[in-house]
Amino acid sequence: MKPIMICRECRQPLTEEEVEYYEDRCRCERCEGEWTEQIAAWRTGGEDAELDALYDLPAPTAH
């Protein structure tokens, strides 16, 4: 018997297809789609404090 994998976002059981397709991300299709839309909106100028915090890098220092 295979262990049941659950979505790390919404906690719903994943289908076999979701487990295979999304591999280590452990998200269901709905949550993966929402994440993709969130990233796309942010990359095109939308404001997102969560993504700003994740990808806020200090400016490189000149030597």
C-alpha positions as CSV (number, residue, x, y, z in Angstrom):
1,M,0.0,0.0,0.0
2,K,1.4,3.4,-1.1
3,P,1.5,6.2,1.5
4,I,-1.0,9.0,0.9
5,M,0.6,12.2,0.0
6,I,-1.1,15.5,0.7
7,C,-0.9,19.0,-0.7
8,R,1.4,21.1,1.5
9,E,-0.9,24.2,0.9
10,C,-4.5,23.0,1.2
11,R,-3.8,19.6,2.9
12,Q,-6.0,17.6,0.4
13,P,-4.8,14.2,-0.8
14,L,-2.9,14.3,-4.1
15,T,-3.8,12.1,-7.0
16,E,-1.2,9.8,-8.5
17,E,-0.9,12.1,-11.5
18,E,-0.2,15.1,-9.2
19,V,2.4,13.2,-7.3
20,E,4.2,12.2,-10.5
21,Y,3.8,15.5,-12.3
22,Y,4.6,17.9,-9.5
23,E,7.3,15.7,-8.0
24,D,8.9,17.3,-5.0
25,R,6.7,20.4,-4.8
26,C,3.9,18.4,-3.1
27,R,1.1,20.6,-4.3
28,C,-2.2,19.8,-5.9
29,E,-3.1,21.1,-9.4
30,R,-5.2,23.9,-8.0
31,C,-2.5,25.2,-5.5
32,E,0.2,24.8,-8.1
33,G,-1.9,26.9,-10.5
34,E,-2.5,29.6,-7.9
35,W,1.3,29.7,-7.1
36,T,2.1,30.0,-10.9
37,E,-0.4,32.9,-11.3
38,Q,1.0,34.6,-8.2
39,I,4.6,34.4,-9.5
40,A,3.5,35.6,-13.0
41,A,1.6,38.7,-11.6
42,W,4.6,39.6,-9.3
43,R,7.1,39.2,-12.2
44,T,5.1,41.6,-14.3
45,G,5.0,44.4,-11.7
46,G,2.3,43.2,-9.2
47,E,3.0,43.8,-5.5
48,D,3.5,40.8,-3.3
49,A,5.1,41.2,0.1
50,E,5.6,37.4,0.4
51,L,7.6,37.1,-2.8
52,D,9.4,40.4,-2.2
53,A,10.7,38.9,1.1
54,L,11.6,35.6,-0.5
55,Y,13.6,37.1,-3.3
56,D,15.0,40.3,-1.7
57,L,18.7,40.2,-2.2
58,P,21.2,42.7,-1.0
59,A,22.9,44.8,-3.6
60,P,26.3,43.5,-4.7
61,T,29.3,45.2,-3.2
62,A,31.9,46.8,-5.4
63,H,35.5,45.8,-4.8
